[in-house]
């Protein structure tokens, strides 16, 4: 954005006269600067209209020619020479040197103050900025309509056409998802895939021999979808940046659509799963919803429970794994675990899902898997998965622990026996759970680990990550609360059976 010299020369109130450099009238002035130094070149950035009265102009013809040449090398747009003070007319040496260098040389008459020229340039620049904003405001609705009808690719195309630049949308992995013009290959694409805004900034601009590259982060809140890059062979205007920001917002909203729909669907699925596991939904309605959602239920269901870290983040990680395999997420948080429904007899395995989720979470998790059940037996499947996850935690096992692999699972699989064991679990473990709730302790988990490790103090304390003296103190407290002797094999066996049916409290699954 600049003021064309030809436009400035036509301003009759300034009374400017072209002395030399007619071939350079197409150049644009980005600033008007009055300076009387002998060598002003070091103080110039290029594109200026240098105004001078020649107060410190050298006297020799060669030095005067050198003065013009230095200004030309500095990239100034033109020189305005004021006459009537130190010089009655523009020195011929300056005119000859300017013509030879292709530099525009203007004569500024004495009645025209330099401030008038500067004001004309500044006002025109301000008008251009306003015109750019007005033009951008007219383009923005077109860009919005393009987003509604054509998505990210249409937004990228509209931005490229409106700015006359190349535009590319890179996802969070640096892969080009949309670009315009098509077939150009975007010459800077290889560089763009590795480009990053400094210090995590939302935007960045860099200039190089191939042009200017502007990067704008595409994000909604903390979720980053990628970057929108605009590549131009010119300096970008404020309107360009305004349109780039608007386009990035539209692309971000477009990228959010499936995620928001998926989040809403996950909430509905979680509600159904809660009702299914609580036994408050009819089997037929549950089957219809699962089938409509694309969840295969012909061969029954399993429940996968993940313990450790953030259960909500674990749900998101498992959901991403299932989505890649074309399966919906039916999951909920229960007792600090992420509980997820898996189809039985399906190609996907619990170990594959767990390993994929761990890679996304990058945190330690322990997984338990229920036996195969019908949809109506969701409560039992959840109990089995939670118990198996607790065993996996106690064993510090990287493998998914299947409930079917645990000794005594046949007892809990028989309804009559299960009711008996649940009653036993409530009476034996209820006091420990109440104490844990009131005092913020974890006696139930400590007891499970102790029994799973056959009462070995060193192995049990290592699995729990505590000192063996701490574990002894906890077991003393357990014995006191239960009035039981943990040295007795019969007591330990009874408590193990109780733990196999423990549901975490009366009325909870």
C-alpha positions as CSV (number, residue, x, y, z in Angstrom):
1,X,0.0,0.0,0.0
2,X,1.5,3.3,-1.1
3,X,0.8,6.6,-2.9
4,X,1.7,6.5,-6.6
5,X,4.0,9.3,-7.6
6,X,1.8,10.0,-10.7
7,X,-1.1,10.7,-8.3
8,X,1.0,13.0,-6.2
9,X,2.2,14.9,-9.2
10,X,-1.4,15.6,-10.3
11,X,-2.2,17.4,-7.0
12,X,-2.4,20.9,-8.5
13,X,-2.4,22.6,-5.1
14,X,1.1,21.3,-4.5
15,X,2.5,22.7,-7.7
16,X,5.1,20.0,-8.0
17,X,7.1,19.7,-11.3
18,X,8.8,16.6,-12.7
19,X,12.5,17.3,-13.3
20,X,13.8,13.8,-14.0
21,X,13.0,10.1,-13.9
22,X,9.7,10.0,-15.7
23,X,10.1,6.2,-16.1
24,X,9.7,5.8,-12.3
25,X,6.4,7.5,-11.9
26,X,4.7,4.1,-11.4
27,X,6.5,3.8,-8.0
28,X,4.6,4.2,-4.8
29,X,5.5,6.4,-1.8
30,X,5.1,4.7,1.6
31,X,6.3,7.7,3.6
32,X,7.4,11.4,3.1
33,X,10.5,12.4,5.0
34,X,12.3,15.8,5.2
35,X,16.0,15.3,5.8
36,X,19.0,17.6,5.3
37,X,21.9,15.2,6.0
38,X,24.9,15.0,3.7
39,X,24.3,11.2,3.5
40,X,20.7,10.4,4.5
41,X,20.8,6.8,3.0
42,X,21.7,5.0,6.3
43,X,18.5,6.5,7.9
44,X,16.1,5.3,5.1
45,X,14.3,2.0,4.7
46,X,13.1,2.3,1.1
47,X,10.0,3.7,-0.5
48,X,10.3,7.2,0.9
49,X,9.8,10.5,-0.7
50,X,12.9,12.4,0.5
51,X,12.3,16.1,0.8
52,X,15.4,18.4,0.9
53,X,16.3,22.0,0.3
54,X,19.9,21.0,-0.5
55,X,21.2,22.8,2.7
56,X,24.1,20.3,3.0
57,X,24.3,19.4,-0.6
58,X,28.0,18.9,-1.8
59,X,29.4,21.5,-4.1
60,X,31.2,19.3,-6.6
61,X,29.3,17.7,-9.5
62,X,30.7,14.2,-8.7
63,X,29.7,14.4,-5.1
64,X,26.2,15.5,-6.0
65,X,25.9,12.6,-8.4
66,X,27.0,10.3,-5.7
67,X,24.4,11.8,-3.4
68,X,21.6,10.8,-5.8
69,X,23.2,7.3,-6.4
70,X,23.2,6.6,-2.7
71,X,19.5,7.5,-2.4
72,X,18.7,5.3,-5.4
73,X,20.6,2.4,-3.9
74,X,18.7,2.9,-0.6
75,X,15.5,2.3,-2.6
76,X,13.8,5.7,-2.1
77,X,10.7,6.3,-4.3
78,X,11.6,9.9,-5.2
79,X,13.4,13.1,-4.2
80,X,11.6,16.3,-3.8
81,X,14.0,19.3,-4.0
82,X,12.8,22.6,-2.5
83,X,13.9,25.7,-4.4
84,X,14.0,29.3,-3.4
85,X,16.1,29.0,-0.2
86,X,19.6,27.6,-0.7
87,X,19.1,27.0,-4.4
88,X,17.1,29.0,-6.9
89,X,16.6,26.0,-9.1
90,X,17.3,22.2,-9.1
91,X,21.0,21.7,-9.7
92,X,21.6,20.2,-13.2
93,X,24.0,17.6,-11.7
94,X,21.2,16.2,-9.6
95,X,18.8,16.1,-12.6
96,X,21.4,14.3,-14.8
97,X,22.2,11.8,-12.0
98,X,18.5,11.1,-11.3
99,X,17.7,10.5,-14.9
100,X,20.7,8.1,-15.2
101,X,19.6,6.2,-12.1
102,X,15.9,6.1,-13.0
103,X,15.1,8.0,-9.8
104,X,12.1,10.4,-9.9
105,X,13.2,14.0,-9.1
106,X,10.5,16.6,-8.3
107,X,10.8,20.3,-7.9
108,X,9.0,21.7,-4.9
109,X,8.4,25.5,-5.2
110,X,9.0,27.9,-2.3
111,X,5.3,28.6,-1.6
112,X,4.7,24.8,-1.1
113,X,5.8,23.8,2.4
114,X,7.2,20.3,2.9
115,X,4.5,19.7,5.5
116,X,1.9,20.1,2.8
117,X,3.5,17.4,0.7
118,X,3.9,15.1,3.8
119,X,0.2,15.7,4.7
120,X,-1.0,14.8,1.3
121,X,0.9,11.6,1.4
122,X,-0.2,10.7,4.9
123,X,-3.9,11.5,4.2
124,X,-3.8,9.4,1.0
125,X,-2.3,6.5,2.9
126,X,-5.0,6.8,5.6
127,X,-7.7,6.8,2.8
128,X,-6.2,3.7,1.3
129,X,-6.3,1.9,4.7
130,X,-9.9,2.9,5.1
131,X,-10.7,1.8,1.6
132,X,-9.0,-1.5,2.3
133,X,-11.1,-2.0,5.4
134,X,-14.3,-1.2,3.5
135,X,-13.2,-3.6,0.8
136,X,-12.5,-6.3,3.4
137,X,-15.9,-5.8,4.9
138,X,-17.5,-6.5,1.5
139,X,-15.4,-9.6,1.0
140,X,-16.1,-11.1,4.4
141,X,-19.8,-11.9,3.7
142,X,-18.7,-13.6,0.5
143,X,-16.1,-15.6,2.5
144,X,-18.8,-16.5,5.0
145,X,-21.2,-17.7,2.3
146,X,-18.3,-19.7,0.8
147,X,-17.8,-21.4,4.1
148,X,-21.5,-22.4,4.4
149,X,-21.6,-23.9,0.9
150,X,-18.1,-25.2,0.3
151,X,-16.3,-25.6,3.7
152,X,-12.6,-25.0,4.2
153,X,-11.6,-25.4,0.5
154,X,-14.1,-22.7,-0.5
155,X,-12.8,-20.3,2.2
156,X,-9.2,-20.9,1.0
157,X,-10.2,-20.2,-2.6
158,X,-12.1,-17.0,-1.7
159,X,-9.2,-15.7,0.4
160,X,-6.7,-16.4,-2.4
161,X,-8.8,-14.7,-5.0
162,X,-9.5,-11.7,-2.9
163,X,-5.9,-11.1,-2.0
164,X,-4.3,-12.3,-5.2
165,X,-2.1,-14.6,-3.2
166,X,-1.5,-18.3,-2.7
167,X,-3.3,-19.8,0.3
168,X,-2.8,-23.2,2.0
169,X,-4.5,-24.7,5.0
170,X,-2.2,-27.1,7.0
171,X,-3.7,-29.4,9.6
172,X,-2.1,-29.9,13.1
173,X,0.3,-32.5,11.6
174,X,1.5,-30.1,8.9
175,X,-0.3,-31.8,6.0
176,X,-1.9,-29.6,3.3
177,X,-5.7,-30.0,3.4
178,X,-6.7,-27.2,1.1
179,X,-4.9,-24.9,-1.3
180,X,-5.5,-22.3,-4.0
181,X,-4.7,-21.7,-6.8
182,X,-5.0,-25.4,-7.7
183,X,-2.1,-27.1,-9.4
184,X,0.4,-24.4,-8.5
185,X,2.0,-26.7,-5.9
186,X,2.4,-23.7,-3.5
187,X,6.1,-23.1,-4.0
188,X,6.6,-22.6,-0.2
189,X,4.7,-25.7,0.8
190,X,7.7,-27.6,2.0
191,X,8.8,-24.7,4.2
192,X,5.3,-24.1,5.5
193,X,4.9,-27.6,6.9
194,X,7.8,-26.9,9.3
195,X,7.0,-23.3,10.0
196,X,5.9,-22.3,13.5
197,X,4.8,-19.1,15.0
198,X,7.5,-17.8,17.5
199,X,6.8,-18.6,21.2
200,X,3.5,-20.2,20.4
201,X,2.1,-17.0,19.0
202,X,-1.2,-17.2,17.1
203,X,0.2,-15.5,14.1
204,X,3.5,-14.7,12.4
205,X,4.8,-13.0,9.3
206,X,8.2,-13.6,7.6
207,X,9.7,-12.2,4.4
208,X,12.2,-13.8,2.1
209,X,13.5,-13.8,-1.5
210,X,10.3,-15.6,-2.6
211,X,7.9,-13.2,-1.0
212,X,6.0,-12.7,2.2
213,X,4.5,-15.6,4.2
214,X,1.8,-14.9,6.9
215,X,0.7,-17.7,9.2
216,X,-2.5,-17.6,11.2
217,X,-3.3,-20.3,13.8
218,X,-6.7,-22.1,13.2
219,X,-8.1,-22.8,16.7
220,X,-11.2,-22.7,18.9
221,X,-10.3,-22.3,22.6
222,X,-7.5,-24.7,23.4
223,X,-8.2,-26.9,20.4
224,X,-5.8,-26.2,17.5
225,X,-6.8,-27.4,14.1
226,X,-3.8,-26.2,12.1
227,X,-2.5,-23.1,10.4
228,X,-3.7,-21.0,7.5
229,X,-0.8,-19.6,5.4
230,X,-1.0,-16.7,2.9
231,X,2.0,-16.4,0.5
232,X,2.3,-13.2,-1.5
233,X,5.0,-11.5,-3.7
234,X,4.2,-8.2,-2.1
235,X,4.0,-6.5,1.3
236,X,0.7,-7.5,3.0
237,X,-1.8,-4.8,3.9
238,X,-3.9,-4.4,7.0
239,X,-6.9,-5.6,4.9
240,X,-4.9,-8.7,4.0
241,X,-4.3,-9.5,7.6
242,X,-8.0,-8.8,8.5
243,X,-9.2,-11.2,5.8
244,X,-6.6,-13.9,6.9
245,X,-7.9,-13.7,10.4
246,X,-11.5,-13.9,9.3
247,X,-10.7,-16.9,7.1
248,X,-8.9,-18.7,9.9
249,X,-12.0,-18.2,12.1
250,X,-14.3,-19.7,9.4
251,X,-12.0,-22.7,8.8
252,X,-11.8,-23.3,12.6
253,X,-15.6,-23.3,12.9
254,X,-15.8,-25.7,9.9
255,X,-13.3,-28.0,11.6
256,X,-15.3,-27.8,14.8
257,X,-18.5,-29.0,13.3
258,X,-17.9,-32.8,13.3
259,X,-16.1,-32.5,16.7
260,X,-19.1,-30.7,18.3
261,X,-21.5,-33.2,16.8
262,X,-19.3,-36.0,18.0
263,X,-19.2,-34.5,21.5
264,X,-22.9,-34.2,21.6
265,X,-23.4,-37.7,20.4
266,X,-20.9,-38.9,23.0
267,X,-23.0,-37.2,25.7
268,X,-26.1,-39.0,24.5
269,X,-24.3,-42.3,24.3
270,X,-22.9,-41.8,27.8
271,X,-26.4,-41.2,29.1
272,X,-27.7,-44.3,27.4
273,X,-24.7,-46.3,28.9
274,X,-25.5,-45.0,32.3
275,X,-29.1,-46.1,32.0
276,X,-28.0,-49.4,30.6
277,X,-25.6,-50.1,33.4
278,X,-28.1,-49.0,36.0
279,X,-30.8,-51.2,34.5
280,X,-33.2,-48.2,33.9
281,X,-33.6,-48.6,30.2
282,X,-35.5,-51.4,28.4
283,X,-33.4,-53.9,26.5
284,X,-35.2,-53.3,23.2
285,X,-34.7,-49.5,23.4
286,X,-31.0,-50.0,24.2
287,X,-30.6,-52.5,21.3
288,X,-32.3,-50.1,18.9
289,X,-30.0,-47.2,19.9
290,X,-26.8,-49.2,19.8
291,X,-27.8,-50.6,16.3
292,X,-28.7,-47.1,15.0
293,X,-25.4,-45.8,16.2
294,X,-23.5,-48.5,14.3
295,X,-22.5,-50.5,17.4
296,X,-22.6,-54.3,16.6
297,X,-24.4,-56.1,19.4
298,X,-25.3,-59.5,17.8
299,X,-22.5,-61.3,19.7
300,X,-22.9,-59.5,22.9
301,X,-20.9,-56.8,24.7
302,X,-17.9,-56.4,26.9
303,X,-16.9,-53.5,29.2
304,X,-13.4,-52.2,29.2
305,X,-12.3,-50.3,32.3
306,X,-9.2,-48.0,32.4
307,X,-7.7,-47.0,35.7
308,X,-5.1,-44.3,36.2
309,X,-4.6,-40.7,35.1
310,X,-7.6,-38.6,34.1
311,X,-10.6,-40.8,33.3
312,X,-12.2,-38.2,31.1
313,X,-9.0,-37.9,29.0
314,X,-8.9,-41.7,28.8
315,X,-12.5,-41.6,27.4
316,X,-11.4,-39.1,24.8
317,X,-8.4,-41.2,23.8
318,X,-10.5,-44.4,23.6
319,X,-13.1,-42.5,21.6
320,X,-10.5,-41.4,19.1
321,X,-9.2,-45.0,18.8
322,X,-12.8,-46.3,18.2
323,X,-13.6,-43.5,15.7
324,X,-10.6,-44.6,13.6
325,X,-12.2,-48.0,13.4
326,X,-15.6,-46.8,12.6
327,X,-17.1,-47.4,16.0
328,X,-19.0,-45.0,18.2
329,X,-18.0,-44.3,21.8
330,X,-20.3,-45.5,24.6
331,X,-18.4,-44.6,27.7
332,X,-18.7,-43.0,31.2
333,X,-16.6,-42.2,34.2
334,X,-17.3,-44.5,37.2
335,X,-15.4,-44.7,40.5
336,X,-12.4,-42.9,39.0
337,X,-12.2,-45.3,36.0
338,X,-13.1,-44.8,32.3
339,X,-15.7,-47.5,31.5
340,X,-16.2,-48.2,27.7
341,X,-18.5,-50.5,25.9
342,X,-16.9,-52.8,23.4
343,X,-18.6,-55.2,20.9
344,X,-17.9,-58.9,21.4
345,X,-16.9,-61.0,18.3
346,X,-15.6,-57.9,16.6
347,X,-12.2,-57.5,14.9
348,X,-11.1,-54.9,17.4
349,X,-9.3,-56.1,20.5
350,X,-9.3,-54.5,24.0
351,X,-5.5,-54.6,24.0
352,X,-5.3,-52.7,20.7
353,X,-7.7,-50.0,22.0
354,X,-5.9,-49.8,25.3
355,X,-2.4,-49.5,23.7
356,X,-3.7,-46.8,21.3
357,X,-5.3,-44.9,24.1
358,X,-2.1,-45.1,26.1
359,X,-0.1,-43.7,23.2
360,X,-2.4,-40.7,23.0
361,X,-2.4,-40.2,26.8
362,X,1.3,-40.8,27.3
363,X,0.4,-41.8,30.9
364,X,0.3,-45.1,32.9
365,X,-3.1,-46.8,32.8
366,X,-4.3,-50.2,33.8
367,X,-7.1,-52.0,32.0
368,X,-9.6,-54.7,32.9
369,X,-12.0,-56.4,30.5
370,X,-15.3,-58.1,31.4
371,X,-16.5,-61.4,30.1
372,X,-19.0,-61.4,27.2
373,X,-22.5,-60.5,28.3
374,X,-25.9,-59.7,26.7
375,X,-26.9,-56.0,26.7
376,X,-29.2,-56.6,29.6
377,X,-26.3,-57.7,31.8
378,X,-24.5,-54.4,31.7
379,X,-24.3,-54.0,35.5
380,X,-22.5,-57.4,35.8
381,X,-20.1,-56.5,32.9
382,X,-19.1,-53.2,34.6
383,X,-18.5,-54.9,37.9
384,X,-16.2,-57.5,36.3
385,X,-14.3,-54.9,34.3
386,X,-13.7,-52.7,37.4
387,X,-12.5,-55.7,39.4
388,X,-10.2,-56.8,36.6
389,X,-8.8,-53.2,36.3
390,X,-8.1,-53.2,40.0
391,X,-6.2,-56.5,39.6
392,X,-4.3,-55.0,36.7
393,X,-3.4,-52.0,38.9
394,X,-2.3,-54.3,41.7
395,X,-0.2,-56.4,39.4
396,X,1.2,-53.3,37.6
397,X,0.3,-55.2,34.4
398,X,0.7,-53.6,31.0
399,X,-1.6,-56.2,29.5
400,X,-5.4,-56.0,29.7
401,X,-6.5,-58.3,32.5
402,X,-9.6,-60.3,31.5
403,X,-12.1,-61.1,34.2
404,X,-12.3,-64.6,32.8
405,X,-8.6,-65.1,33.6
406,X,-9.2,-64.4,37.3
407,X,-9.6,-67.3,39.7
408,X,-13.1,-67.6,41.1
409,X,-14.8,-65.8,38.3
410,X,-17.2,-68.7,37.8
411,X,-18.6,-68.1,41.3
412,X,-19.5,-64.5,40.5
413,X,-21.0,-65.5,37.2
414,X,-23.8,-67.5,38.9
415,X,-26.7,-65.1,39.9
416,X,-27.4,-66.9,43.2
417,X,-23.7,-67.1,44.2
418,X,-23.2,-63.5,43.1
419,X,-25.9,-62.2,45.4
420,X,-24.4,-64.1,48.2
421,X,-20.9,-62.8,47.5
422,X,-22.3,-59.2,47.1
423,X,-23.8,-59.5,50.5
424,X,-20.5,-60.8,51.8
425,X,-18.6,-58.0,50.1
426,X,-21.0,-55.3,51.6
427,X,-20.7,-56.6,55.1
428,X,-16.9,-57.2,55.0
429,X,-15.7,-54.3,52.9
430,X,-18.3,-51.7,53.7
431,X,-16.6,-50.6,56.9
432,X,-13.3,-50.1,54.9
433,X,-15.1,-48.1,52.2
434,X,-16.8,-45.9,54.8
435,X,-13.4,-45.3,56.5
436,X,-11.8,-44.4,53.2
437,X,-14.6,-42.0,52.3
438,X,-14.4,-40.3,55.7
439,X,-10.6,-40.1,56.0
440,X,-9.4,-39.9,52.4
441,X,-7.5,-43.2,52.7
442,X,-7.4,-46.2,50.3
443,X,-7.7,-49.2,52.5
444,X,-9.8,-51.3,50.0
445,X,-7.3,-50.9,47.2
446,X,-4.4,-51.6,49.6
447,X,-6.1,-54.7,50.9
448,X,-6.7,-56.0,47.3
449,X,-3.0,-55.5,46.4
450,X,-1.9,-57.1,49.6
451,X,-4.1,-60.2,49.0
452,X,-3.2,-60.3,45.2
453,X,0.5,-60.5,46.2
454,X,-0.2,-63.4,48.6
455,X,0.5,-61.3,51.7
456,X,4.1,-60.5,50.7
457,X,5.0,-57.2,52.2
458,X,7.8,-56.2,49.9
459,X,6.0,-57.0,46.6
460,X,2.7,-55.4,47.8
461,X,4.3,-52.2,49.0
462,X,6.3,-51.9,45.7
463,X,3.1,-52.4,43.7
464,X,1.4,-49.6,45.7
465,X,4.4,-47.3,45.6
466,X,4.6,-47.0,49.3
467,X,7.0,-48.1,52.1
468,X,6.3,-51.5,53.6
469,X,6.0,-49.9,57.0
470,X,3.2,-47.8,55.6
471,X,1.5,-50.9,54.2
472,X,1.8,-52.6,57.6
473,X,0.1,-49.7,59.3
474,X,-2.7,-49.8,56.7
475,X,-3.2,-53.6,57.3
476,X,-3.2,-53.1,61.0
477,X,-6.0,-50.6,60.5
478,X,-7.9,-53.0,58.2
479,X,-7.7,-55.8,60.9
480,X,-8.9,-53.3,63.5
481,X,-11.9,-52.2,61.5
482,X,-12.8,-55.7,60.3
483,X,-11.9,-57.5,63.6
484,X,-10.2,-60.1,61.4
485,X,-6.8,-61.8,61.4
486,X,-5.1,-61.4,58.0
487,X,-2.6,-64.1,58.9
488,X,-5.4,-66.6,58.5
489,X,-5.6,-68.2,55.1
490,X,-9.4,-68.7,55.5
491,X,-9.9,-65.0,56.2
492,X,-7.7,-64.0,53.2
493,X,-9.7,-66.3,50.9
494,X,-13.0,-64.9,52.2
495,X,-11.9,-61.4,51.6
496,X,-10.6,-62.2,48.1
497,X,-14.1,-63.6,47.2
498,X,-15.6,-60.5,48.7
499,X,-13.4,-58.3,46.6
500,X,-14.3,-60.2,43.4
501,X,-17.9,-59.1,43.9
502,X,-17.3,-55.7,45.4
503,X,-19.2,-53.0,43.6
504,X,-17.9,-50.0,45.6
505,X,-20.8,-49.6,47.9
506,X,-24.5,-50.4,48.3
507,X,-26.6,-49.5,45.3
508,X,-23.6,-48.5,43.1
509,X,-22.3,-50.4,40.1
